[in-house]
Amino acid sequence: MDTKKICSMVDHTVLKQTTTWADIKALCDDAIAYGTASVCIPPCYVKQAHDYVDGKMAICTVIGFPNGSNTTACKEFETKDSIANGADEIDMVINIGELKAGNNDYVLNEIKTLKKACGDKILKVIIETCLLTDEEKVTMCKLVTESGADFIKTSTGFSTAGATFADIELFAKNVGPNVQMKAAGGISSLADAEKFIELGATRLGTSRIIKILKDRSCEGQTGEY
């Protein structure tokens, strides 16, 4: 697969607690150079990054991250604040405890609230697949479809595991046609990235793919692989 196609689906990500503005600036430079879909960064850097990229790159940020246990009002404020600061895309974490308690209406209404707060901006819903049963994953496919959100996303990358091929296959069978799929967490090779895309993912959340391509470029390898 053409590496440019893979890059065009990558949310180039840095969300570590130790992240500095220098890290964000380098991330943005690489994202612009390699033509990624966006940079996914902590909310505190959205305004600086938005001003720095000056329209050359979409800015994505995370809400209720990484545990999802913030109140809906808190997540709504975070969303509105991030968009006011220049975010183009919002990746929210669901309230996993409410889902496991069977409070589907709570989960659905929270997603709807954030989608309304997003307006015409993209909303991705992180369900943290590693903590869910397959039945709960199917439930989330239905809730995300009903909510009007744009994407269902596998993982934060901060829990017990990240994206799996099986989860994307499960999503593909259960989401509506209005919902795209994002695989995130632990994507560490071009082969894995290609496989996720083949299974139907249209976004990949990863910090490693661009590093791999930069290393390959240094070795004089380009194009197909």
C-alpha positions as semicolon CSV with decimal commas, in nm:
position;residue;x (nm);y (nm);z (nm)
1;M;0,000;0,000;0,000
2;D;0,119;0,351;-0,079
3;T;0,256;0,505;0,239
4;K;0,094;0,839;0,146
5;K;-0,246;0,672;0,171
6;I;-0,162;0,537;0,515
7;C;-0,041;0,878;0,632
8;S;-0,361;1,042;0,511
9;M;-0,552;0,827;0,760
10;V;-0,322;0,879;1,060
11;D;-0,408;1,099;1,356
12;H;-0,044;1,167;1,450
13;T;-0,061;1,148;1,826
14;V;0,121;1,251;2,140
15;L;-0,072;1,239;2,468
16;K;0,188;1,149;2,730
17;Q;0,170;1,333;3,060
18;T;0,524;1,464;3,005
19;T;0,444;1,623;2,667
20;T;0,590;1,972;2,619
21;W;0,525;2,242;2,360
22;A;0,851;2,140;2,190
23;D;0,707;1,790;2,146
24;I;0,384;1,930;2,003
25;K;0,569;2,158;1,762
26;A;0,779;1,866;1,634
27;L;0,463;1,655;1,598
28;C;0,297;1,927;1,392
29;D;0,603;1,966;1,169
30;D;0,610;1,593;1,097
31;A;0,234;1,579;1,041
32;I;0,252;1,857;0,783
33;A;0,553;1,703;0,613
34;Y;0,393;1,358;0,587
35;G;0,037;1,469;0,516
36;T;-0,142;1,307;0,809
37;A;-0,514;1,349;0,873
38;S;-0,455;1,543;1,195
39;V;-0,244;1,583;1,503
40;C;-0,406;1,448;1,821
41;I;-0,282;1,642;2,123
42;P;-0,373;1,735;2,482
43;P;-0,632;2,015;2,516
44;C;-0,387;2,256;2,680
45;Y;-0,188;2,282;2,355
46;V;-0,478;2,323;2,111
47;K;-0,459;2,703;2,085
48;Q;-0,082;2,709;2,036
49;A;-0,095;2,428;1,782
50;H;-0,383;2,586;1,593
51;D;-0,193;2,912;1,562
52;Y;0,131;2,734;1,476
53;V;-0,002;2,517;1,190
54;D;-0,196;2,814;1,047
55;G;-0,449;2,601;0,862
56;K;-0,199;2,348;0,728
57;M;-0,313;2,066;0,957
58;A;-0,631;1,964;1,139
59;I;-0,613;1,975;1,519
60;C;-0,768;1,690;1,717
61;T;-0,791;1,675;2,095
62;V;-0,923;1,443;2,365
63;I;-1,211;1,494;2,608
64;G;-1,266;1,312;2,938
65;F;-0,930;1,152;2,879
66;P;-0,827;0,884;2,958
67;N;-1,083;0,742;3,203
68;G;-1,409;0,893;3,079
69;S;-1,547;0,941;3,430
70;N;-1,589;1,320;3,415
71;T;-1,944;1,450;3,435
72;T;-2,125;1,520;3,111
73;A;-2,123;1,891;3,194
74;C;-1,747;1,883;3,237
75;K;-1,700;1,703;2,905
76;E;-1,933;1,949;2,735
77;F;-1,731;2,242;2,868
78;E;-1,404;2,078;2,761
79;T;-1,546;2,025;2,414
80;K;-1,669;2,381;2,370
81;D;-1,345;2,522;2,510
82;S;-1,132;2,308;2,277
83;I;-1,335;2,409;1,973
84;A;-1,312;2,776;2,074
85;N;-0,935;2,729;2,090
86;G;-0,925;2,590;1,737
87;A;-0,987;2,215;1,758
88;D;-1,126;2,061;1,438
89;E;-1,190;1,714;1,582
90;I;-1,290;1,585;1,925
91;D;-1,213;1,236;2,060
92;M;-1,427;1,174;2,369
93;V;-1,406;0,886;2,617
94;I;-1,738;0,732;2,718
95;N;-1,836;0,674;3,081
96;I;-1,742;0,307;3,094
97;G;-1,894;0,253;3,439
98;E;-2,234;0,376;3,323
99;L;-2,219;0,143;3,024
100;K;-2,133;-0,156;3,242
101;A;-2,417;-0,066;3,478
102;G;-2,655;-0,087;3,184
103;N;-2,729;0,286;3,180
104;N;-2,736;0,306;2,802
105;D;-2,950;0,620;2,799
106;Y;-2,685;0,804;3,002
107;V;-2,412;0,700;2,758
108;L;-2,623;0,789;2,454
109;N;-2,732;1,127;2,590
110;E;-2,373;1,217;2,678
111;I;-2,254;1,144;2,325
112;K;-2,546;1,343;2,182
113;T;-2,461;1,635;2,411
114;L;-2,102;1,640;2,291
115;K;-2,205;1,601;1,928
116;K;-2,428;1,905;1,967
117;A;-2,138;2,094;2,128
118;C;-1,918;1,998;1,831
119;G;-2,150;2,152;1,575
120;D;-1,996;2,077;1,236
121;K;-1,672;1,947;1,389
122;I;-1,588;1,576;1,389
123;L;-1,670;1,371;1,699
124;K;-1,500;1,037;1,764
125;V;-1,623;0,816;2,048
126;I;-1,358;0,617;2,236
127;I;-1,514;0,307;2,391
128;E;-1,198;0,143;2,537
129;T;-1,256;-0,201;2,386
130;C;-1,007;-0,380;2,612
131;L;-1,239;-0,318;2,908
132;L;-1,559;-0,431;2,736
133;T;-1,726;-0,759;2,653
134;D;-1,821;-0,825;2,291
135;E;-2,185;-0,767;2,389
136;E;-2,092;-0,425;2,530
137;K;-1,895;-0,343;2,216
138;V;-2,199;-0,424;2,001
139;T;-2,414;-0,207;2,229
140;M;-2,170;0,080;2,178
141;C;-2,181;0,033;1,801
142;K;-2,558;0,082;1,819
143;L;-2,537;0,379;2,056
144;V;-2,272;0,559;1,850
145;T;-2,478;0,500;1,537
146;E;-2,790;0,641;1,705
147;S;-2,603;0,938;1,853
148;G;-2,500;1,091;1,522
149;A;-2,129;1,082;1,612
150;D;-1,887;1,052;1,322
151;F;-1,651;0,776;1,444
152;I;-1,630;0,489;1,686
153;K;-1,277;0,452;1,822
154;T;-1,124;0,149;1,991
155;S;-0,892;0,278;2,259
156;T;-0,718;0,554;2,449
157;G;-0,383;0,374;2,445
158;F;-0,369;0,428;2,822
159;S;-0,550;0,113;2,940
160;T;-0,469;-0,259;2,935
161;A;-0,454;-0,298;2,556
162;G;-0,511;-0,115;2,229
163;A;-0,674;-0,181;1,894
164;T;-0,721;-0,534;1,764
165;F;-0,820;-0,660;1,422
166;A;-1,109;-0,851;1,582
167;D;-1,255;-0,532;1,726
168;I;-1,252;-0,351;1,393
169;E;-1,413;-0,656;1,231
170;L;-1,681;-0,648;1,501
171;F;-1,738;-0,276;1,452
172;A;-1,773;-0,320;1,077
173;K;-2,055;-0,568;1,128
174;N;-2,248;-0,355;1,376
175;V;-2,210;0,018;1,308
176;G;-2,442;0,208;1,080
177;P;-2,335;0,354;0,745
178;N;-2,297;0,699;0,904
179;V;-2,021;0,581;1,140
180;Q;-1,653;0,550;1,048
181;M;-1,402;0,349;1,249
182;K;-1,077;0,455;1,417
183;A;-0,823;0,201;1,540
184;A;-0,593;0,338;1,809
185;G;-0,342;0,212;2,061
186;G;-0,047;-0,014;1,993
187;I;-0,031;0,022;1,614
188;S;0,340;-0,026;1,569
189;S;0,402;-0,139;1,210
190;L;0,306;-0,047;0,856
191;A;0,174;-0,398;0,804
192;D;-0,065;-0,359;1,098
193;A;-0,172;-0,017;0,974
194;E;-0,248;-0,160;0,631
195;K;-0,447;-0,448;0,783
196;F;-0,663;-0,212;0,989
197;I;-0,735;-0,008;0,676
198;E;-0,822;-0,321;0,480
199;L;-1,069;-0,415;0,754
200;G;-1,242;-0,080;0,712
201;A;-1,076;0,164;0,953
202;T;-1,052;0,511;0,802
203;R;-0,844;0,658;1,084
204;L;-0,547;0,527;1,280
205;G;-0,443;0,679;1,611
206;T;-0,071;0,623;1,648
207;S;0,254;0,789;1,746
208;R;0,474;0,533;1,572
209;I;0,388;0,522;1,201
210;I;0,552;0,853;1,112
211;K;0,862;0,756;1,309
212;I;0,882;0,434;1,104
213;L;0,851;0,631;0,780
214;K;1,115;0,881;0,890
215;D;1,352;0,595;0,970
216;R;1,282;0,438;0,629
217;S;1,344;0,770;0,457
218;C;1,680;0,798;0,630
219;E;1,762;0,456;0,488
220;G;1,660;0,568;0,139
221;Q;1,340;0,360;0,116
222;T;1,028;0,525;-0,025
223;G;0,700;0,442;-0,198
224;E;0,545;0,096;-0,182
225;Y;0,637;-0,167;0,070
